[in-house]
């Protein structure tokens, strides 16, 4: 989570300037393409809704000309799929410019419900960037947030490698086992 698309040198949540709240996704193009990521974006996005706030506006940010072209083509494809004119799509396509990580309390929101887990991870990853970029924090945030359809068996297998204190690990194992027992598992990967 962070801020981009604006001109302010060091935006913050309370001094955002002309920036927009956004996420930055680091991805391996051998594992998933930018085009595939755009497909996921459009499938979860309402491109006809207008948000008049610069902070929360609809936008796709690109890092190079190739990404720009793919983003514009995906917007046109989505408009056609929805029977809309491209100009009626309220999602901007813009260069990312400088991405600034949001303050630590904005990172990994779902972990705020689990203070012991969050406190431990904040000690291990003390900067906003370190916490945001942590695979362990990202995985736990996903499972503890919206993970009802994730592969909880995989989490059980991964937990010992996370380096968590025993009380936290045992608590998470109990949570994961409860979800596995309810049949919350997908087999196509998580």
N, C-alpha and C positions, 0 to 999 in steps of 0.2 A: 504494500500500500504506500502510495506517495502522491506527489504532485508533479504535473508536467504541462507542457503546452503554453506556458506563460513567459513573461519577461522578467519577473522578480528574481533577484539573485538567490535568495535563501527563503523560499516561502515556508510558512508554518500554518498550522490549522487556523490560527486566529489572525494571521497576516498573510492570507493566501494570494492577494493581488489578483492577477488575471489567470491564475493557474486552475487546473481541473484535477480533482481527485481521480486517481487511476491506479491500476496495478501494472507492474512490469513483470513479464514472463520470460524467464530464461529457459530456452528449450534447445534440445539437440535436434537439428534438422534431419539427422539420420533416423531419429525415432518418430518425429512428428513434424510435419511441414507448417510453415506460416499459414498456408492456405487452409490446412486442416484446423488450425487454431481459429482462423476467421470463421470457419463453418460452425465451430462450437459457440463462438461469440454470437453469431446471428441466430442460432437456435435458441438462445436464452435471452434474447434482447428484443425489446419492443421498439422497432425503429420508426414508428409513426408517432410516438409520444414525444412531446416537446417539454424540455425542462428549461425554464428561462434562467436558471441559475448557472453562472459560469462554473461554479464549484462542482456541480453535479450533472453537467450537460452530457449528452450522448456523443461519444467520440471514439474513434479508433486512431491510435497514433502509430506512425511508422518510423523506421530508422534509416531507410534507404529508398532509392527510386523503385527497386523491384517490389519491395513491400508496399509502397504507395500504389503501384499499378494493381497489385493483387487485392489490396483493400478496396480500391475503387471498383474493380471488377466484381468483387464479392457484394458490394453495396448494390450494384446494378442487378446482379443475379437475385438478391433478396427482394429488391423492389419488384422485379418481374414475377417472382414466385408469389408475392403477396398481391399482385395486380395493382401495384402503385407506380406512380411516376418516380424516377430517380430523385427529382427535385423535391418530392414530398417526403423523402426519407430524412429524418431530422438528426441523423448521425453524421457528425463531421469527420473528415479524414484529414489529419494534419501531422506534420513532423513532431516527433516527441520532444525535440530540443533537449533540455536538461531534465533528467528525472531526479527528483529529490525525495529521499525516503521520508515518510511521515514520522512523527514522533513515536517513541516506543509504545506508548499506551494505545496507539492506533493499530499496532501490528498484532496479528493472530487473535482477532477479537474473541473467538469462541473459547480460547484458553482463559479468558477473564472469569469464566464461570467455575474454573478449577484453579483456585488461588495457589494451592500447593504446587501444582504442575507449572503454572505460569511463573511463580516466584523462583522455582528451581531453574527453569529455562532462562529467565532474565538474568540470573546469576551467571549461568554458563555462557550466554550470548548477551553481553551488556549493552551493545549499541543497537539502535533501531535496525540498521542494515544487517548486522549479524543475526538478530532474531528473525527478521523477514526472510533472510536467505537460508536459514537453518532447515535442513531436510527433516530432522526430528520434530521441530516445532511445527512445520508445515503439515507433516503427516498427522501429528496429534491434534492439531487444530481442525483438520478435515474430519477425522473420526469423531472427535468430541463435539463438533458443530453439526454438520449435516451428514454424518456418516452412516445413516441407517441402512443404506443400500451398498455400502462398501464391504470389502472382503475382510471381515473381522478375524477370520482364521489367519489371514496374512499378518494382521497386526499382532496377534498372539505369537507368531513365529518371529516377528521383528523386534518385539519389546526387549528381549534380553540384550540386544545389540545397542540399545539406545543409551546405556550408561545411567539409567535413572536410579535414584535411591530406592531401596527395597520397599518402603511403605507406598511410594508413588507407583512403582512397577506393579505391586500386588493389587492396588486399587484399580489400575488400568486393566490388568488381567481379569479381574472380577467383572468389570464393565464389558470387556470384549467377550468373555464367556457367556454373559447374559444375552448379548446380541447374537452370538452364534447359536445359542439355544433357541432363539426366536426365529431362526432361519434367515437372518439378515446377512446374506452373502451373495455376491455375484461371481460368476466364473470367468467373465470375459476380461478380467484384469481390473486393477484399481489404481 
